[in-house]
Amino acid sequence: MYYDLHTHTVWSDGDLEPASLVADASAAGVRVLALTDHDTMAGIDEAARAAHVHGIQFIPGVELSVTWAGGVTVHVVGLGVDGANAQLRQALENLREARLKRGRAMVEALSAAGLGGAQSVLERPGIVSRVHVADWLVACGHAPDRARAFKRFLVRGAPGHVAVQWPDIGVAVDWIRGAGGCPVLAHPSRYRLSGGRLEQLVRAFVEAGGLALEVVTAGLDAGEIGRLARLARRHALHASVGSDFHKALPWRLRPGGLPELPGDCRPVWERWPAIRLQGAD
């Protein structure tokens, strides 16, 4: 597996420091790696230095949280983006502030429900996400695991739930393309949409200027990969591949531990030289 174009570190909701992520990817045989933390590019410089040491090609990226159809949260990965782009930098700062504001509201809501002490979550150096609040709930014994922490305290209707409105999908695509990047609709199977609704989402993504679909990611069988490959072809989208690595779990493989793209896909790296493995077929 030469490519892994979707990974995370401690700067968003992953377990590894950027240098450790790169070392793991290199050991797994990855030759082109993208770091795509949620709504931040804070780990990019460290990862790029580590990639140079390990002799692998590094792609700066980001995964943006966006809103579609008035309330559905989806994720768009930007590959090969210029982190120095002023518009993107301002957008990421605004997203960081929005996450911090939501985090404060979640901490207050949990405290009002008798679960005080979560303020430490707000002091982490990276972005603040619901995952960090869930992990705090588990560490304090309020839930046995992350999944049940979400279900009991953080989903809609639960005591710690705080709604947030992310940018429109078209706005996020504009940020990525304006920074020279390739917008990729991330892990489309995870949105739990019907076939018809998924078609609508992909159509909206294409109309907004989206360029690729993540066809191969962790947890998909051959049938689902084939379905996504056909979806990409129908909408003339390139195909991407990424482990969406956060931590080593049975359903979240180490970087690079993925099947290859189907042969009838147009790989995303064929069109964008910045994410092409030089010398590869």
C-alpha positions as CSV (number, residue, x, y, z in Angstrom):
1,M,0.0,0.0,0.0
2,Y,1.9,3.1,-1.2
3,Y,-0.7,5.7,-0.4
4,D,-2.5,6.8,2.8
5,L,-4.3,10.1,2.2
6,H,-6.4,10.4,5.4
7,T,-4.8,10.3,8.9
8,H,-5.0,12.1,12.3
9,T,-2.7,13.0,15.2
10,V,-3.0,14.4,18.7
11,W,-3.6,17.8,17.2
12,S,-7.2,16.8,16.5
13,D,-8.6,13.5,17.8
14,G,-5.8,11.0,17.1
15,D,-3.5,9.2,19.6
16,L,-0.1,9.8,18.0
17,E,2.2,12.7,17.7
18,P,2.9,13.7,14.0
19,A,6.4,12.2,14.0
20,S,5.2,8.9,15.5
21,L,2.4,8.8,12.9
22,V,4.9,9.2,10.1
23,A,7.2,6.5,11.6
24,D,4.3,4.1,11.8
25,A,3.3,4.8,8.2
26,S,6.8,4.4,6.9
27,A,7.1,1.0,8.8
28,A,3.9,-0.1,7.2
29,G,5.2,0.6,3.7
30,V,3.4,3.8,3.0
31,R,5.4,6.0,0.5
32,V,2.9,8.9,0.2
33,L,1.2,10.1,3.4
34,A,-1.2,12.9,4.0
35,L,-1.9,14.3,7.4
36,T,-5.5,15.5,7.5
37,D,-6.3,16.5,11.1
38,H,-9.8,17.9,11.8
39,D,-10.0,21.7,11.2
40,T,-6.3,22.3,12.0
41,M,-2.9,22.1,10.3
42,A,-0.9,22.5,13.4
43,G,0.9,19.2,13.1
44,I,1.9,19.7,9.4
45,D,5.5,21.0,10.0
46,E,6.5,18.3,12.4
47,A,5.1,15.6,10.1
48,A,6.8,17.0,7.1
49,R,10.2,17.0,8.9
50,A,9.6,13.4,10.0
51,A,8.7,12.4,6.4
52,H,12.0,13.8,5.2
53,V,13.8,11.7,7.8
54,H,12.0,8.5,6.8
55,G,12.3,9.2,3.1
56,I,8.5,9.2,2.3
57,Q,6.5,11.8,0.4
58,F,4.4,14.0,2.6
59,I,1.1,15.7,1.6
60,P,-0.2,18.6,3.7
61,G,-3.9,18.3,4.3
62,V,-6.9,19.0,6.5
63,E,-10.3,17.5,7.1
64,L,-13.0,20.2,7.4
65,S,-16.3,19.7,9.2
66,V,-19.2,21.0,7.0
67,T,-23.0,21.2,7.0
68,W,-25.1,19.9,4.1
69,A,-28.9,20.0,3.6
70,G,-29.5,22.2,6.6
71,G,-28.2,19.9,9.3
72,V,-26.2,16.9,8.1
73,T,-22.6,17.0,9.2
74,V,-20.2,15.6,6.6
75,H,-16.4,15.8,6.2
76,V,-14.4,17.1,3.3
77,V,-10.6,16.3,3.1
78,G,-8.4,18.9,1.5
79,L,-5.2,17.3,-0.1
80,G,-2.2,19.3,-1.1
81,V,-3.4,22.5,0.5
82,D,-1.2,25.5,1.2
83,G,-1.3,26.1,4.9
84,A,0.0,29.7,4.4
85,N,-3.1,30.6,2.4
86,A,-4.6,33.6,4.2
87,Q,-8.2,32.6,3.7
88,L,-7.7,29.1,4.8
89,R,-5.7,30.1,7.8
90,Q,-8.5,32.5,8.9
91,A,-11.1,29.8,8.3
92,L,-9.2,27.3,10.5
93,E,-8.9,29.9,13.2
94,N,-12.6,30.5,13.1
95,L,-13.3,26.8,13.3
96,R,-10.9,26.4,16.3
97,E,-12.8,29.2,18.1
98,A,-16.2,27.6,17.2
99,R,-15.0,24.3,18.6
100,L,-13.7,25.9,21.8
101,K,-17.0,27.8,22.2
102,R,-18.9,24.5,21.9
103,G,-16.5,22.8,24.3
104,R,-17.1,25.5,26.9
105,A,-20.9,25.0,26.5
106,M,-20.6,21.3,26.8
107,V,-18.5,21.6,30.0
108,E,-21.1,23.9,31.4
109,A,-24.0,21.6,30.4
110,L,-22.3,18.6,32.0
111,S,-21.6,20.5,35.1
112,A,-25.3,21.5,35.4
113,A,-26.1,17.8,35.1
114,G,-23.9,17.0,38.1
115,L,-20.7,16.0,36.1
116,G,-18.3,18.8,36.9
117,G,-14.6,18.9,36.3
118,A,-14.3,18.7,32.6
119,Q,-12.6,22.0,32.2
120,S,-9.3,20.3,31.6
121,V,-10.5,19.3,28.2
122,L,-10.5,22.9,27.2
123,E,-6.8,23.3,28.0
124,R,-5.4,20.8,25.4
125,P,-3.1,22.3,22.8
126,G,-5.1,21.0,19.7
127,I,-8.7,21.4,18.8
128,V,-11.5,20.5,21.2
129,S,-13.9,17.9,20.0
130,R,-16.7,15.8,21.4
131,V,-14.2,12.9,21.4
132,H,-12.1,14.6,24.1
133,V,-15.2,15.2,26.2
134,A,-16.2,11.5,25.8
135,D,-12.8,10.3,26.8
136,W,-13.0,12.5,29.9
137,L,-16.3,10.9,30.8
138,V,-14.8,7.5,30.4
139,A,-11.7,8.4,32.5
140,C,-13.9,9.7,35.3
141,G,-16.0,6.5,35.3
142,H,-19.2,8.1,34.0
143,A,-19.3,5.7,31.0
144,P,-17.5,2.4,30.3
145,D,-16.3,3.4,26.8
146,R,-16.4,6.2,24.3
147,A,-19.4,4.9,22.4
148,R,-21.6,4.8,25.5
149,A,-20.3,8.2,26.6
150,F,-21.6,9.6,23.4
151,K,-24.9,7.8,23.7
152,R,-25.5,8.7,27.3
153,F,-24.2,12.3,27.4
154,L,-23.3,13.8,24.0
155,V,-25.9,13.0,21.3
156,R,-28.9,15.0,20.5
157,G,-31.3,15.0,23.5
158,A,-28.5,14.0,26.0
159,P,-27.4,16.4,28.8
160,G,-24.1,17.4,27.3
161,H,-25.2,17.9,23.7
162,V,-24.5,21.3,22.2
163,A,-25.5,21.9,18.5
164,V,-23.1,23.5,16.2
165,Q,-23.5,24.9,12.7
166,W,-20.5,24.1,10.5
167,P,-19.7,26.0,7.2
168,D,-21.6,25.1,4.1
169,I,-20.1,22.4,2.0
170,G,-19.6,24.9,-0.9
171,V,-17.7,27.3,1.3
172,A,-15.4,24.6,2.6
173,V,-14.7,23.4,-1.0
174,D,-13.9,27.0,-2.0
175,W,-11.4,27.3,0.9
176,I,-9.6,24.1,-0.2
177,R,-9.5,25.0,-3.9
178,G,-8.5,28.5,-3.1
179,A,-5.5,27.1,-1.2
180,G,-4.5,25.0,-4.2
181,G,-5.9,21.8,-2.8
182,C,-8.1,18.9,-4.0
183,P,-11.4,18.5,-2.1
184,V,-12.3,14.9,-1.3
185,L,-15.6,13.8,0.1
186,A,-14.5,11.7,3.1
187,H,-15.8,8.2,4.1
188,P,-19.3,8.5,2.4
189,S,-20.5,5.3,3.8
190,R,-20.4,6.6,7.4
191,Y,-23.1,9.2,7.1
192,R,-25.8,6.5,7.3
193,L,-27.6,7.9,4.3
194,S,-30.0,6.0,2.0
195,G,-28.7,5.4,-1.5
196,G,-30.8,8.2,-2.9
197,R,-29.6,10.7,-0.2
198,L,-26.0,9.7,-0.8
199,E,-26.5,10.4,-4.5
200,Q,-27.9,13.9,-3.6
201,L,-24.9,14.5,-1.3
202,V,-22.4,13.6,-4.0
203,R,-24.2,15.7,-6.6
204,A,-24.2,18.7,-4.2
205,F,-20.4,18.1,-3.6
206,V,-19.7,18.0,-7.3
207,E,-21.8,21.1,-8.0
208,A,-19.8,22.9,-5.2
209,G,-16.6,22.1,-7.0
210,G,-15.6,18.8,-5.3
211,L,-13.1,16.7,-7.2
212,A,-12.7,13.3,-5.5
213,L,-14.5,10.6,-3.5
214,E,-12.8,8.5,-0.7
215,V,-13.5,5.1,-2.1
216,V,-11.3,3.0,0.1
217,T,-11.2,3.5,3.9
218,A,-11.1,1.4,7.0
219,G,-13.9,-1.0,7.7
220,L,-15.3,-1.4,4.2
221,D,-15.7,-4.8,2.5
222,A,-15.2,-5.4,-1.2
223,G,-18.8,-4.9,-2.0
224,E,-19.0,-1.5,-0.4
225,I,-15.7,-0.4,-2.0
226,G,-17.2,-1.5,-5.4
227,R,-20.4,0.5,-4.7
228,L,-18.4,3.6,-3.9
229,A,-16.2,3.1,-7.0
230,R,-19.3,3.1,-9.2
231,L,-20.6,6.2,-7.4
232,A,-17.3,8.0,-8.2
233,R,-17.5,6.9,-11.8
234,R,-21.1,8.1,-12.2
235,H,-20.2,11.5,-11.0
236,A,-16.8,11.7,-12.8
237,L,-14.9,12.0,-9.5
238,H,-11.4,10.8,-8.9
239,A,-11.0,8.2,-6.2
240,S,-9.0,8.5,-3.0
241,V,-7.8,6.1,-0.4
242,G,-7.1,6.7,3.3
243,S,-7.1,4.7,6.5
244,D,-8.7,7.6,8.5
245,F,-6.2,6.5,11.2
246,H,-6.8,7.7,14.7
247,K,-5.6,4.8,16.9
248,A,-5.0,1.1,16.4
249,L,-8.4,-0.5,16.8
250,P,-9.9,-3.6,15.2
251,W,-11.9,-1.4,12.8
252,R,-9.3,1.3,12.4
253,L,-6.2,-0.1,10.8
254,R,-2.7,1.3,11.1
255,P,-1.7,3.6,8.3
256,G,-1.5,1.8,5.0
257,G,-3.4,-1.3,6.1
258,L,-6.0,-1.1,3.3
259,P,-6.9,-2.8,0.0
260,E,-6.0,-1.2,-3.3
261,L,-8.4,1.0,-5.3
262,P,-10.4,-0.9,-7.8
263,G,-8.7,-0.9,-11.2
264,D,-11.5,1.0,-12.9
265,C,-11.1,4.0,-10.7
266,R,-9.2,7.2,-11.6
267,P,-6.8,7.6,-8.7
268,V,-6.7,11.1,-7.2
269,W,-3.0,11.3,-7.7
270,E,-3.2,10.9,-11.4
271,R,-4.5,14.4,-11.8
272,W,-2.8,16.3,-9.0
273,P,1.0,16.1,-9.3
274,A,1.4,17.3,-5.7
275,I,0.0,14.0,-4.5
276,R,1.5,11.7,-7.0
277,L,4.1,9.0,-6.1
278,Q,7.0,9.8,-8.4
279,G,8.1,6.9,-10.5
280,A,5.1,4.7,-9.7
281,D,2.9,3.1,-12.3
